[in-house]
Amino acid sequence: MIGHIRIWLFLGFLALASLAMASCSSLDLTGQPDYDDLRFDEPISWPEPDVVSFQLENGVRFLLIEDHELPLVRVEVMVKSGQFQAPRGQEGLADLTGTALRSGGSENYPSDALNRLLADKAAEINTSFNFISGSASLDVLSQDFRELLPVFVDLLHGPAFPQSKIALAKQQLRTEIARRNDQQSSLAMRTYKRLIYGPDSVYAREPQYKTVQAIDRQDIVRFHQQAFQGKKMIVGLVGDFEVEKVKPLLKQEFSAFPPGQRQTIDLPSVQENSDSSLNVVGKQDVNQSYILMGHLGGFRQNPDFAALQVMNKVLSGGFSGRLFEKVRTEMGLAYSVFGRYGCEFYYPGMFFVGLKTKTSATAKAIRVVREELEKLQQGVGTQELNQAKEQFFNSLVFRYDEATEILERRMFYAYRQMDSESFTQLVEEIREVTAEDVARVAREYLQPGSLQVLAVGEKDKLIRQLEAFGPVTVLPQP
């Protein structure tokens, strides 16, 4: 019986397919323009939602965007704190604080009760810290927003940090430490940071078993108290609410935080190493090498930032980027290849090119990448330039087509005290970038002759290949 049903379904499918083909064949497609002939003379734009901002007496700043498309509200909190503030010898303190803050609940809403309440309301709370900031978020149905906002604020203001949850967070972090060298890419990137910033730099420090063990509950409580202060907090709200109706509620709840002191992020400078180096990290359970090569990057405030973004697209803009076309399409050396000149706001980013190739092709791949960097410095064509710029403009439709994404962008700028129109300014600057600008920044900022080269894979085979370029240093797995 089942077999007969399948046969009839298949015959029905063929009939529908035949009908569709017949319908298509009846269409008159003559005179239709080829896709190459399509022109979009006017730049694509979309309405920017109104962003309402205000500040409380204790320093908490708010950015609010109404969006009534769905009955949802999202609250995002950014705090000016992060892993950079963890004392030396207590690497992992920020991670543990972010994990135990959420998992431990508060005195008024213990862990189990908090979890049940959120599950019953189909709501979610998350907390975490990265290197340069802390974050917390609440996602809730708009009908439950007024009930759960006080719960969210209570957790951020007075977390319980029970010892049992701290112990669990420590165990989770120790597990991550134990497994972080399993992936070739993770091992390569963490080692590469040590090469670029220095092994003892704050930018390369990582949790270790002994540093996690050295952290106690009082350290976590202190870190939290120093982070969640009014003058260090930015709160964003987006979703199905009316600004004037939620303002009193926000003022009532977030006024509970002490003002504290404004946090100045003053990170140490990085001494750039102008000497090239060849480095190998052994990982014997793989048959391919993972390569990263580059040097120190720059800052977001650089006047050449727009030209550098276009340069990044020319170099590694997906399938049309030079690296992809040469290394993968033409030479067949890697399935994927990537690279970018990174610019951070508070500290210099990294420039790197990365790829994964068979071990025997390691030296050849390194040589090809160097040649492509040198060619980029010689110039780019008009078509290549326009294609790179169009990639950037076309991606905007997908990067900022939702109110949540726009809020995150505005909070990003507010956190760094950048002009709220920074993104619009960047778009206009990219429109003005010329082919000569791209070649100029490539010559000024890229250093093909001073690359820090790292290869992770079969140690002895990699050493033999890299020795063709010079002395090789064998680094331990960090």
C-alpha positions in Angstrom: 0.0 0.0 0.0 2.8 2.4 1.0 4.6 1.6 -2.3 1.5 2.5 -4.3 1.2 5.8 -2.5 4.8 6.7 -3.3 4.3 5.9 -7.0 1.2 8.1 -7.2 3.0 10.9 -5.4 5.9 10.6 -7.8 3.5 10.7 -10.8 1.8 13.7 -9.4 5.1 15.5 -8.9 6.0 14.8 -12.6 2.7 16.2 -13.7 3.1 19.4 -11.7 6.7 19.7 -13.0 5.5 19.3 -16.6 2.8 21.9 -16.1 5.3 24.4 -14.7 7.7 23.8 -17.6 4.9 24.4 -20.1 3.9 27.6 -18.3 7.5 28.8 -18.4 7.9 27.9 -22.1 4.8 30.0 -22.9 6.4 33.2 -21.5 7.8 35.7 -23.9 11.3 36.4 -22.6 12.5 38.1 -25.7 13.7 41.7 -25.2 14.5 41.1 -21.5 17.8 42.8 -20.4 20.7 40.7 -19.5 21.8 40.9 -15.8 25.0 42.7 -17.0 22.9 45.5 -18.5 21.0 46.2 -15.2 21.9 49.6 -13.7 21.1 51.1 -10.3 22.0 54.7 -10.6 20.4 55.8 -7.3 21.9 54.4 -4.1 19.7 52.1 -2.1 18.5 53.5 1.2 16.0 52.6 3.9 14.4 54.5 6.7 16.5 54.8 9.9 14.3 54.4 12.9 14.2 57.2 15.5 16.6 56.6 18.4 15.5 58.2 21.7 18.3 58.8 24.2 18.4 60.1 27.7 20.5 59.7 30.9 19.7 59.2 34.6 21.3 61.1 37.4 23.5 58.1 38.3 25.0 58.1 34.8 23.1 55.2 33.2 22.6 56.1 29.5 19.7 54.8 27.4 19.1 54.3 23.7 15.5 53.3 22.8 14.0 52.2 19.4 10.3 51.4 19.0 9.6 48.5 16.7 6.1 47.1 16.7 6.5 44.5 14.0 6.5 41.7 16.6 5.3 41.6 20.3 8.8 41.3 21.6 11.2 43.5 23.6 14.9 43.2 23.9 17.0 44.9 26.5 20.7 45.1 26.1 23.2 46.3 28.7 26.8 47.2 28.0 29.2 47.8 30.9 32.7 49.4 30.6 34.6 46.4 32.0 36.1 43.3 30.7 38.9 40.8 30.7 41.4 43.5 30.4 40.7 44.4 34.0 41.4 41.0 35.4 44.6 41.2 37.6 47.6 39.3 36.3 47.4 35.8 37.8 43.6 35.8 37.8 43.0 35.3 34.1 39.5 33.9 33.7 38.0 36.2 36.3 35.8 38.0 33.8 34.6 34.7 32.3 33.7 33.3 35.7 31.8 36.4 36.7 29.8 36.4 33.5 28.8 32.8 33.9 28.1 32.7 37.6 26.1 36.0 37.4 23.5 34.4 35.3 23.6 30.8 36.6 23.6 31.8 40.3 20.4 34.0 40.3 19.9 36.7 42.9 18.8 36.7 46.6 15.2 37.5 45.5 15.2 35.1 42.6 17.4 32.1 43.3 18.7 30.1 40.4 16.0 27.4 40.1 13.2 29.9 40.7 14.6 32.3 38.1 14.9 29.5 35.5 11.3 28.4 36.1 10.0 32.0 35.8 11.9 32.6 32.6 10.8 29.2 31.1 7.1 29.9 32.0 7.3 33.3 30.3 9.4 32.1 27.3 12.0 34.7 28.2 15.7 34.5 28.2 18.5 36.3 30.1 22.2 36.1 29.2 25.3 37.7 30.8 29.0 37.6 29.7 32.2 39.5 29.5 34.6 39.7 26.5 38.0 41.4 26.4 36.8 45.0 26.2 33.2 45.0 27.6 30.6 43.2 29.6 27.0 42.6 28.4 23.7 41.4 29.6 20.4 40.9 27.7 16.8 40.2 28.3 14.5 38.9 25.6 10.8 38.9 26.5 7.3 39.0 25.2 6.1 42.6 25.3 3.1 41.6 27.5 5.6 40.3 30.2 8.1 43.2 29.9 6.9 45.2 32.9 6.9 42.0 35.1 10.4 40.7 34.1 12.4 44.0 33.8 12.6 44.3 37.6 13.7 40.6 37.7 16.4 41.3 35.2 17.7 44.5 37.0 17.6 42.7 40.3 19.9 40.0 38.9 22.3 42.6 37.6 22.2 44.7 40.7 22.3 42.0 43.4 23.5 38.6 42.1 23.8 35.9 44.7 27.0 34.2 43.4 26.4 30.9 45.4 29.6 28.9 45.9 28.1 25.9 44.1 27.5 27.9 40.9 31.0 29.4 41.0 32.5 25.8 41.4 30.4 24.7 38.3 31.6 27.8 36.3 35.2 26.9 37.2 34.7 23.3 36.1 33.3 24.5 32.8 36.2 26.9 32.3 38.7 24.1 33.1 37.0 21.9 30.5 37.4 24.6 27.9 41.1 24.9 28.8 41.5 21.2 28.4 39.9 21.2 24.9 41.0 24.5 23.4 43.9 22.9 21.5 41.7 20.3 19.9 40.9 22.6 17.0 43.7 23.6 14.7 42.3 27.0 14.0 41.9 27.9 17.7 45.4 26.7 18.5 46.7 28.8 15.6 44.9 32.0 16.4 45.8 32.0 20.1 49.5 31.4 19.2 49.4 34.1 16.6 48.2 36.6 19.1 51.2 35.9 21.2 53.4 36.4 18.2 51.9 39.8 17.3 51.3 41.3 20.8 53.9 39.4 22.9 53.4 36.3 25.0 53.1 38.4 28.2 50.8 41.1 26.8 47.3 41.7 28.2 46.1 41.1 24.6 47.4 37.5 24.6 46.8 36.4 28.2 44.5 33.5 28.7 43.0 31.5 31.6 45.1 28.7 32.9 44.4 26.0 35.4 46.4 27.8 38.1 44.8 31.2 37.4 41.3 29.8 37.6 42.2 28.1 40.9 43.4 31.4 42.3 40.0 33.1 42.0 37.6 33.0 44.9 34.1 34.3 45.4 35.2 37.6 46.9 37.2 38.3 43.7 34.1 37.7 41.6 31.9 39.9 43.8 34.4 42.7 43.7 34.7 42.5 39.9 31.0 42.6 39.5 30.6 45.6 41.8 33.2 47.5 40.0 31.6 46.8 36.6 27.9 47.4 37.2 28.0 51.1 38.1 25.8 53.8 36.6 28.5 55.8 34.8 29.8 52.6 33.2 26.5 51.4 31.8 24.6 51.9 28.5 21.2 50.4 28.2 19.5 49.7 24.9 15.8 48.9 24.4 14.2 47.8 21.1 10.8 46.3 20.4 7.1 46.6 21.0 6.8 49.4 23.6 6.1 53.1 23.7 9.0 55.3 24.8 7.1 57.7 27.0 5.4 54.9 28.8 8.6 52.9 29.6 10.8 55.8 30.6 9.4 56.0 34.2 9.9 52.3 34.6 13.4 52.4 33.4 14.2 55.3 35.6 12.7 53.5 38.6 14.6 50.3 38.1 18.0 51.4 36.9 18.3 54.2 39.5 19.3 51.4 41.9 22.8 51.3 40.6 25.5 53.4 42.3 27.0 56.1 40.1 30.6 55.0 40.6 33.3 56.4 38.4 33.5 56.7 34.7 35.9 54.0 33.3 38.7 55.2 31.1 40.0 52.4 29.0 43.7 53.1 28.8 45.5 50.0 27.5 49.2 49.5 27.1 50.8 50.3 23.7 52.2 47.5 21.5 55.7 47.6 20.2 55.6 46.4 16.6 58.1 43.8 15.6 59.5 44.8 12.2 61.5 41.6 11.8 60.0 38.6 10.0 59.9 35.2 11.7 59.0 31.6 10.8 57.2 29.6 13.5 55.9 26.1 13.9 53.5 24.6 16.4 53.4 20.8 16.4 50.0 19.1 16.1 50.5 15.5 15.0 46.9 14.4 14.7 46.3 16.3 11.5 47.5 15.9 7.8 47.1 19.6 6.8 48.8 22.7 7.9 47.0 25.8 9.2 48.8 28.9 8.3 48.5 32.4 9.6 50.8 35.2 8.4 50.8 38.9 9.0 51.8 41.6 11.5 50.3 44.3 13.8 47.3 46.1 12.5 45.9 49.6 13.3 43.2 51.7 14.9 39.6 52.5 14.0 40.3 56.2 14.3 42.8 56.1 11.5 41.8 58.6 8.7 42.6 55.9 6.2 40.1 53.5 7.7 37.7 53.7 4.8 40.4 53.0 2.2 41.6 50.1 4.4 38.1 48.5 4.3 38.1 48.7 0.5 41.6 47.2 0.5 40.3 44.3 2.6 37.5 43.6 0.1 39.9 43.6 -2.8 42.3 41.3 -0.9 39.7 38.9 0.6 36.2 39.9 -0.5 34.7 36.4 -0.8 34.8 34.6 -4.1 36.0 37.7 -6.0 38.9 38.5 -3.6 42.4 38.2 -4.9 43.4 35.7 -2.4 40.5 33.4 -3.2 40.9 33.6 -6.9 44.7 33.0 -6.8 45.2 30.6 -3.9 42.0 28.5 -4.3 40.6 28.9 -7.8 43.8 29.2 -9.8 46.3 27.3 -7.7 44.0 24.9 -5.9 46.1 25.2 -2.7 43.2 25.6 -0.2 39.5 25.2 0.1 39.2 28.6 1.9 41.5 31.5 2.4 40.9 34.7 4.3 42.6 37.9 5.4 42.0 41.4 6.7 43.8 44.4 8.1 42.1 44.7 11.5 41.5 48.0 13.2 40.4 48.1 16.9 39.3 51.2 18.8 41.2 50.9 22.1 44.2 49.0 20.9 45.8 48.0 17.6 44.2 45.2 15.7 46.0 42.5 13.7 46.7 42.0 10.0 46.6 38.4 8.9 46.1 36.1 6.0 45.0 32.6 6.9 44.5 29.3 5.0 44.5 25.6 5.5 46.4 23.5 3.0 48.0 20.1 2.6 51.2 19.8 4.5 53.4 19.4 1.4 52.1 22.6 -0.1 52.8 24.8 2.9 55.9 26.6 1.5 54.2 27.1 -1.8 51.2 28.7 -0.2 53.2 31.1 1.9 55.1 32.2 -1.2 51.9 32.8 -3.2 50.4 34.9 -0.4 53.5 37.1 -0.2 53.4 37.6 -4.0 49.8 38.6 -3.8 50.4 41.2 -1.1 53.2 42.7 -3.2 51.0 42.8 -6.3 48.3 44.6 -4.3 50.8 47.3 -3.5 51.4 47.9 -7.2 47.8 48.9 -7.8 44.2 47.8 -8.5 42.0 48.2 -11.5 38.8 50.3 -11.8 36.6 47.3 -12.2 38.2 45.6 -9.2 37.8 48.7 -7.1 34.1 49.2 -8.0 33.4 45.5 -7.3 34.9 45.8 -3.8 32.9 48.9 -3.1 29.7 47.4 -4.3 30.2 44.4 -2.1 30.3 46.7 0.9 27.3 48.7 -0.1 25.2 45.7 -1.1 25.9 44.0 2.3 24.4 47.0 4.2 20.9 45.8 3.3 21.5 42.6 5.3 23.8 44.0 8.0 21.4 46.7 9.3 17.9 45.8 8.0 16.5 45.1 11.5 16.0 47.5 14.4 18.0 45.2 16.7 21.0 45.5 14.5 20.7 49.3 14.3 20.5 49.5 18.1 23.6 47.4 18.5 25.5 49.6 16.0 24.4 52.8 18.0 25.5 51.2 21.3 28.8 50.3 19.7 29.4 53.9 18.9 28.1 55.2 22.2 30.3 52.9 24.1 33.4 54.3 22.3 32.1 57.8 22.4 32.0 58.0 18.7 29.7 60.3 16.7 26.3 58.7 16.2 26.7 59.4 12.5 30.0 57.5 12.2 28.5 54.9 10.0 27.0 57.3 7.6 30.3 59.1 7.4 32.1 55.8 6.7 29.7 55.0 3.8 30.3 58.4 2.3 34.1 58.0 2.7 34.1 54.6 1.0 32.2 56.1 -1.9 35.2 58.5 -2.4 37.9 55.9 -2.2 40.0 55.7 -5.4 42.2 53.0 -6.8 45.2 55.0 -5.9 44.0 55.2 -2.3 43.8 51.4 -2.1 47.3 51.0 -3.6 48.7 53.8 -1.3 47.3 52.2 2.0 48.5 48.8 0.8 52.0 50.2 0.4 51.9 52.1 3.7 50.3 49.5 6.0 51.2 46.1 4.5 54.6 44.7 5.0 55.1 41.6 2.9 58.8 41.5 3.8 58.2 41.5 7.6 55.6 38.9 8.1 55.2 36.8 11.2 54.5 33.4 9.8 52.9 30.6 11.8 52.2 27.1 10.6 50.4 24.5 12.8 50.6 20.9 11.9 53.1 18.0 11.5 56.1 19.6 13.1 59.0 17.9 11.3 57.5 18.2 7.9 56.7 21.8 8.4 60.2 22.6 9.7 61.7 21.2 6.5 59.5 23.3 4.3 59.9 26.6 6.2 63.6 26.3 6.4 63.7 27.3 2.8 62.8 30.8 3.9 65.1 31.0 6.9 65.6 29.9 10.6 62.5 28.3 12.1 61.3 28.6 15.7 59.3 25.7 17.3 56.7 27.1 19.7 54.9 25.1 22.4 51.2 24.7 22.4 49.9 27.5 24.6 
